[in-house]
């Protein structure tokens, strides 16, 4: 019978015990991917991507000591990954409209397009505030969104876990920078 108590994972991450944490993650991640594939009828690649996104968020929450009940981490992760997958599918569904719908923008859409252009300008400014290494990494990821963490890791010569952590930190920095610039 498979284990459901992964409280050791929380403790290993909090204690900085990477060997134990990585071992538990190698055991847990395929189970979570299979959970999405079986219960949500998810494509395996979509399931991996959602699982990876959730693990990045969960890792940050654990490091910030925001997980109170360690013994329920498995339930928390499965619930989070299910919600992430639903969010992902809703986002993906937004772009399935027929091409005729994009022939001409209505006045309200034109204003929205201008706002989007302003957002992109703010994001571009935020990109230049990043250090050179982070800027290089995020630009590569944006140019190659279909690559896996393993492929990013190979390209940057770092571990897959390090890729997820750096990506999360860079996105967090960009988010805060954007909020600061948009509020001006």
N, C-alpha and C positions, 0 to 999 in steps of 0.2 A: 504494500500500500504506500502511496506517495505521501510525503510529508506535507503538512499544512501550516506548521509552526516554523516561521522563518525569522523569529525574533533574534537569532544569532546574526542574521544579516545586518539588522539595525545596529546591534552592538559592535560588530566588526567594522562597519563604516564609521561609527562614532569613535572607535578606538584607533582608527587608522590602520587596521589589520587588512591590508589589500589582498593578501593571499587567501584568507578565509572568505572575504567578501567576493572576490572573483570566483572562487570555487562554488559558492552558494548561487551567485548570479548565473554561472554556467548551467547549474541545475534548474534554476527557476525560470530563466528567460524562455527556453523552449516550451515549458509548460504553459506559460502565459500566451505565447504565440499559438500553441495548439488550442488553448481555451478560446481565443478569438476565431480561429478557423472552424472549430466545431460548433460553438454556441452562436456565433454571429455570422457564420458562413462567409468569413472574410477571406480574401485572397492572401496567400502566405506572405507575399512581399509587403502588402498593406499592413498585415498583422505585425510583422517585424518592425516596420517603421513606427507604428503606433506604440508598440511595446517599448521601443527604444526611447521615444519621446517621453513616455510615462516614467521610465527608469531614470531619465535625466532629472525630471521634476522631483521624483521621490528621493533621489540621492541628495538633491539640494535641501529638501525638507528634513531629511535625516541629519545632515550636517548642521543645520540650523536648530536642531533639537525640537522640531515641530511635530514629531510623531510621538504621541503620548503612550498608546497601548502597543507595545512592541509585538505582543503575541498575535495581534490582528493585522500585521503588515501584509500577509498574503491576501486577505480579504480586501484590504485597502487597495492593493495593486490591481487585483482583478476588477474591482469596481471602477477604478480610475482608467484602466486600459479599455474597458467597455465604453465608458463615456468618451474617451479620446477617439475611439473608432467611430462612434456615432457622430461626433463633431467633424471628424475627417470626411465621412460620407456626405454629411450635409454640405460641407464646403465644396467637395468635389461635384456634388449635384448642381450647385449654382452655375456651373459652366457647361451644362449639357443642353442649353437652348439652341434652336436651329440658327444657322448663320444669317438668315433673313432678318432676324431680330436686331442685328447690328448694322443695318443699312444706314440709318440716319439717327443721330442723337436728338432727343427732345430737349427743349430749353432747360428743364430741371436736370437732365443728364449732363448737359453741357456745363452747368455749374458744378455738378459732382465731379466731372472730368477735370475742371480747373482745380478743385480742391485736391483731387488725387495727384495732379501735377505738383502742387505745392507740397504735398506729403513726400513725394519722391525727392524733391529738392532738399527738404529737411533731412531725409534719410541719407542722401548723398553727402551732405555736410557732416552728418554724424559719422559716416564711414571714414572721412578724412580725419576725424578726431581719434580714431583707433590707432594703436601702434601698427607699424608696418607688417609685423607677423600676423596679427589678428585680421587686418584688412586683407592681406593676401589669402588667408584661410577662408574668410567669409565670401570673398569674391569667387574663389574656386568652387565653393559649395553652391553658390548661386548659379554659376555657369554649368555645373554638373549636379543638378538636384536628384538625378536618378541613381547616383552612386551610393553604395552602402558605406556604413561606418568603417568597415574593414578596408574598403578601397581608399577612403579618405586617409585612414591610418597609414596605409602603404605609401600613399603619395607624400604625406608629411613626415613619414618615418617616426610615428608615435603610436601608442596603443589605441585600440578602439575606445576604451573607456576614457582615455585622455581626449580623444576627438569629441566625444559627447559632452564632456565637462567643459572644454574650451568653447564649443559651439553654444552651449547654454550660457556661459558667461558673456560671450560676445553679444548674443541676442539680448541678454539682460542689459548690457551697457547701451546697446543701440536703442532699446526700448526707453530707457530713462533719458537718454540724449534727445530722442524724438519728442518725448513728453515735454521736456524743458524748452525745446525750440518751438513746438506747436503752441505753447502757452504764452509766448511773447507777443 
